[in-house]
Amino acid sequence: MQFGEDVAVLAAISLLTRAYGVVAASTAVPAPARAEILAIYTNAVGSLGLCGGQFDDLRPVPGRSLAATEDVNRRKTGLLFTAAVEAAGLVHEARAEDREALRDFANHVGRAYQILDDLLDVQSSAAALGKDVGKDEGKATVVASLGASRAVGLLDSHLRGAVDASDRMSRRSEGADPLRDFLRHAFGGLPGVTLP
């Protein structure tokens, strides 16, 4: 790490705070939507979201179940993806059923992303990823619970859930194609993963 962990923590706090400021100051978005977006972001980052999930990841209970590990992944990653699409849905005044489909899509993508990250930690190299690998050794991860092969199956299941959610988007929103393009770009070509 070039500048140290202390500077990284300060940078993260600064960037999160700046994001709240950008939302609050955006005059292009009606005030009620801005307030709802800020509430969504604070819930996604706070003790019930990223911070709580990351804490549980850093200090796991011995023998943590797969369900508990999946919940940690949902909180530390899935809720951030979900917050982003919820904000977009509010800004674009999406219909309630489309916002629900977006939330489901993002939740599945966030959880699939976390499984992929865990797989890469055990199957890739630092040179290929541009970051340290093997950091999850001894941690409660989906890969540690299921093994790599079954973890890929769960990743594929989450991606199928994301595709199903994108299919629920209304024709008016024209939302399914860009969402599927995103999935193909982010996850396409992975062994054991099938995307339409």
C-alpha positions in Angstrom: 0.0 0.0 0.0 1.6 3.2 -1.1 0.3 5.7 1.5 -0.6 3.4 4.4 -3.7 2.0 5.9 -4.4 5.2 7.9 -4.5 7.3 4.7 -6.7 4.7 3.0 -9.2 4.9 5.9 -9.3 8.7 5.7 -9.7 8.6 1.9 -12.7 6.2 2.3 -14.3 8.4 4.8 -13.7 11.5 2.6 -15.2 9.8 -0.5 -18.3 8.5 1.3 -18.9 12.0 2.8 -18.4 13.6 -0.6 -20.9 11.2 -2.1 -23.5 12.3 0.5 -22.7 15.9 -0.3 -23.1 15.4 -4.1 -26.6 13.8 -3.6 -27.7 16.5 -1.1 -26.6 19.4 -3.5 -28.1 17.9 -6.7 -30.8 20.4 -7.7 -31.7 18.2 -10.7 -33.3 15.6 -8.3 -36.4 16.6 -6.3 -35.8 17.0 -2.6 -37.9 14.1 -1.5 -35.9 11.7 -3.8 -32.6 13.2 -2.5 -33.7 12.5 1.1 -34.7 8.9 0.2 -31.4 8.3 -1.7 -29.4 9.6 1.3 -31.4 7.2 3.6 -30.7 4.3 1.2 -26.9 5.1 1.1 -26.6 5.5 4.9 -28.4 2.2 5.5 -26.2 0.4 2.9 -23.0 1.7 4.4 -23.9 1.7 8.2 -23.9 -1.0 10.8 -26.7 -3.0 9.1 -24.8 -2.8 5.7 -21.2 -2.6 4.7 -19.7 -1.7 8.1 -21.6 -4.4 9.9 -20.9 -7.0 7.2 -17.2 -6.1 7.0 -17.0 -6.3 10.8 -18.5 -9.8 10.8 -16.1 -10.7 8.0 -13.1 -9.5 9.9 -14.1 -11.2 13.1 -16.1 -14.2 12.2 -17.8 -16.5 14.7 -16.1 -19.9 14.6 -18.0 -22.4 12.5 -20.0 -19.8 10.7 -22.7 -21.4 8.5 -22.9 -20.9 4.7 -26.2 -18.9 5.3 -24.4 -16.6 7.7 -21.5 -16.2 5.2 -24.0 -15.4 2.4 -25.6 -12.8 4.7 -22.2 -11.2 5.3 -21.7 -11.0 1.5 -25.2 -9.5 1.1 -24.4 -6.8 3.6 -20.9 -5.9 2.6 -21.4 -6.1 -1.2 -25.0 -6.7 -2.2 -26.4 -3.8 -0.4 -24.0 -1.4 -2.1 -25.0 -2.6 -5.5 -28.6 -2.4 -4.5 -28.2 1.2 -3.2 -26.8 2.3 -6.5 -29.7 0.9 -8.6 -32.3 2.1 -6.1 -30.9 5.6 -6.4 -31.0 5.3 -10.2 -34.6 4.1 -10.1 -35.6 7.1 -7.9 -33.8 9.6 -10.1 -35.5 8.2 -13.2 -38.9 7.8 -11.4 -39.0 4.1 -12.3 -42.2 2.2 -11.5 -42.4 0.3 -8.2 -42.2 -3.1 -9.9 -39.1 -2.0 -11.9 -37.4 -0.7 -8.8 -38.1 -4.1 -7.1 -36.6 -5.9 -10.1 -33.6 -3.6 -10.0 -33.1 -4.4 -6.3 -33.3 -8.1 -6.9 -30.9 -7.8 -9.9 -28.3 -5.8 -7.8 -28.6 -8.1 -4.8 -27.8 -11.2 -7.0 -25.0 -9.4 -8.8 -23.4 -8.2 -5.6 -23.5 -11.7 -4.1 -22.1 -13.2 -7.3 -19.4 -10.6 -7.4 -18.3 -11.6 -3.8 -18.2 -15.3 -4.7 -16.1 -14.5 -7.8 -13.8 -12.4 -5.6 -13.4 -15.3 -3.2 -12.8 -17.8 -6.1 -10.1 -15.5 -7.6 -8.4 -15.3 -4.2 -7.7 -19.0 -4.3 -7.4 -19.6 -8.0 -5.6 -16.6 -9.5 -2.3 -14.9 -9.0 -1.3 -11.4 -7.7 0.2 -10.6 -11.2 -3.1 -11.5 -12.9 -5.3 -9.6 -10.5 -3.1 -6.7 -9.6 -3.8 -7.3 -5.9 -2.7 -9.8 -3.2 -4.2 -13.2 -3.3 -4.5 -15.8 -0.5 -5.8 -13.2 1.9 -9.0 -15.3 2.5 -7.1 -18.4 3.7 -8.6 -19.5 7.0 -11.6 -17.2 6.6 -15.3 -18.2 6.3 -16.0 -17.8 2.6 -18.4 -19.4 0.3 -15.5 -21.2 -1.4 -14.2 -22.4 2.0 -17.7 -23.7 2.8 -18.6 -25.4 -0.5 -15.3 -25.8 -2.4 -14.6 -24.1 -5.7 -16.8 -26.2 -7.9 -19.9 -25.8 -5.8 -19.1 -22.1 -5.2 -19.2 -21.7 -9.0 -22.6 -23.3 -9.0 -23.9 -20.9 -6.4 -22.3 -18.0 -8.4 -24.2 -19.2 -11.5 -27.4 -19.5 -9.5 -27.1 -15.8 -8.4 -26.4 -14.8 -12.0 -29.5 -16.7 -13.1 -31.4 -14.8 -10.4 -30.1 -11.6 -11.9 -31.2 -12.6 -15.4 -34.7 -13.4 -14.0 -34.8 -10.1 -12.3 -33.8 -8.3 -15.5 -36.6 -10.1 -17.4 -39.1 -8.6 -14.9 -38.3 -5.1 -16.0 -41.2 -3.6 -17.9 -41.0 -3.0 -21.6 -41.5 0.7 -21.0 -38.2 0.8 -19.1 -36.1 -0.9 -21.7 -34.0 -2.2 -18.8 -33.3 -5.8 -19.5 -30.8 -5.5 -22.4 -28.3 -3.1 -20.7 -28.5 -5.2 -17.5 -27.8 -8.4 -19.5 -25.0 -6.6 -21.4 -23.5 -5.7 -18.0 -23.7 -9.4 -16.8 -22.0 -10.6 -20.0 -19.3 -8.1 -19.7 -18.6 -8.7 -15.9 -19.1 -12.5 -15.7 -19.2 -13.8 -19.3 -16.6 -16.5 -20.1 -16.2 -17.8 -16.6 -16.0 -21.6 -16.5 -19.2 -23.2 -15.2 -21.3 -20.0 -15.7 -24.1 -19.8 -18.2 -25.5 -16.5 -19.4 -28.1 -16.0 -22.1 
